Amino acid sequence: MPSEDRKKKELKNHPTVTLNDSINKSQSPSPDVSGMGWKDLLLLIIIAIGGFFFYQWFF
């Protein structure tokens, strides 16, 4: 935990670092789902499939 607190403090002192990280993450071809649990990933898949069927049904 102390290392997480230190990292948060560093990021708070350097806002351009977080902007740079965000830009780099947005440029990557795949979404970053490494921090998601299996329930979150399952929900994301269900929403994606539901959105596909919704699109096919109405358009």
FENLIN-V248271 format. One record per backbone hydrogen bond with DSSP energy under -0.5 kcal/mol. NH is the residue of the N-H (numbers start at 1). CO is the residue of the C=O. E is the energy in kcal/mol with one decimal. If there is no record, write none. Layout:
NH,CO,E
NH,CO,E
//
This chain:
5,1,-2.2
6,2,-2.2
7,3,-2.2
8,4,-2.5
9,5,-2.1
10,6,-2.3
11,7,-2.5
12,8,-2.0
13,9,-1.7
14,10,-1.2
17,14,-1.1
18,14,-0.9
19,15,-1.6
20,16,-2.5
21,17,-2.5
22,18,-2.3
23,19,-2.4
24,20,-2.5
25,21,-2.4
26,22,-2.1
27,23,-1.2
28,24,-0.7
28,25,-0.6
33,31,-1.1
36,33,-1.3
41,37,-2.1
42,38,-2.1
43,39,-2.3
44,40,-2.3
45,41,-2.2
46,42,-2.5
47,43,-2.4
48,44,-2.2
49,45,-2.5
50,46,-2.8
51,47,-2.6
52,48,-1.9
53,49,-2.3
54,50,-2.4
55,51,-2.3
56,52,-2.4
57,53,-2.2
58,54,-2.1
59,55,-2.3
//
